[in-house]
Amino acid sequence: MRQLAFRRTPLSDVLDGKQQRSVRIAFRDNGPGIEDKYLERIFEKFFQVPGSPSGTGLGLAISKEFIEAQGGKIKANSVVGKGTAFSFQLPKALRAGGLPAGIYLPELRIRRKSCL
C-alpha cells in the first residue's frame, strides 16, 4: 500500500487576506511525483499516469470542472522523486450571504397551486 503524507498548510498560505477577492487552498504530498510529460494531462477525463496503482482518471477532472464552474482555478506542480503540489483558488463571497462576481445561480421560481 502506498502512503501519502500531507503536510499541514499554514493559515497564512490558505487565506489571501481581507482585501483579496479569493481564497487559495494548497497542499502537497511526498509521493513519487509526476513527470512533466504527464502533468499537463492529469486534469483530462479518464487519463491515468502510466504505472499508477489505482484510480479511474475522473477525480482530478471532476475537481477541475467543479472549481472552474465556481469561477476558480486549479493547478499542479510536481518534481519527480519529491512529490506533487496542488492548489486551487475560489472567489470569496463579497458579503455575508452574497455571491462573488462570476458565479451564476439561476433564480428559483415557486409556483403556488391551489388544491380544492
N, C-alpha and C positions, 0 to 999 in steps of 0.2 A: 504494500500500500504506500502510495506516495503522499508525503505530508507537506503541507504548505504552512509557512509561519507568517502570519500577518502582523505587521508592526502597528502599534497604536499611532495614529496621526495626531500631532498636537492640535489643539483647538485653533491656534493661530493659523494653521495651514488649512483648516476647514472653512472658517468664516472669513470672507474677504474684507469685512469691515462695514461700518454703518453707511458709508457713502456709496458703496458698491451696489449694483443692482442684480447681483447674482451670488450664489453660494457654490463653492467648489469643494468637492469631496475627492480625496486622493488616497490610494492605498497601493501597497506593493507586496510582492512575495519574494521568497528567496529560492524559487524553483530553478529549473534549467534554462529559463529564458526562451525567447522566440527569435529565430533567425530573421533578418531583415526581409528576405525574400517572401516570408510568410506573414510578416507583421502587417503589411498593407492589405491583406485579405482576411484577417481574423474577424472582421465585422460582417462578412458575407454570409448569407444563409447557407447552412449545411457545410461550410468549409471547416475542415479539421486539419490541424497541423499534423503532417505525417509522423507516425510514431507516438501520437497521443494515446494514453492508456484507455480513455473512455470519452463519452460525450456525443452529442448529436449534431453539433455545429449550429445550434439555434440560440444558445444562451446569450452570446455577445451580440448577435444580430437583433434579437428581440430587445435587448437592453438599449442598443443604439436607436432603434425605431421609437421606443418609448421616450427616451431622453430628447431626441430631436423633435418629436411631436409636442413636447412641452416647451420648445424654444431653447433647448440646451445643446451642449456639445459633449462628446466623449472622445478620449484619445488614449493611446497606449504607447509606452516606450519600453524597450527591452534591451538587455545586454545578455548575450549568450553566456551561460555559466554563472550569472549573478542574479537573474530574476527579471520580473516584469512589473512595471508600474502602470496603473490605470488611474485616470482622473475623469471626472465629469463635472460639468458646470450647469446649473439650472438658474433661471431667473427667480429672484426673490419677490414675494408679494410686496406691493408698494405701501400697503396699509393693512391693518387688521381686516381680514375678510376680502381684501382687494386682490385683483389678479394682475400679474406683471404683463407688460406690453408683449404682444406676440403670441399670447395664449388665447385661443378662441374656444369658448364653450357656448354651444347653441342654447337659445332660450328654451325653457321648458314651459309648454303651454298645457294647462289643465282645462279640460272641457267638463263642465258640470252637466250632468244629465238628471233629469227628474224621473223618478220611478213612481208610478201610481198604482 
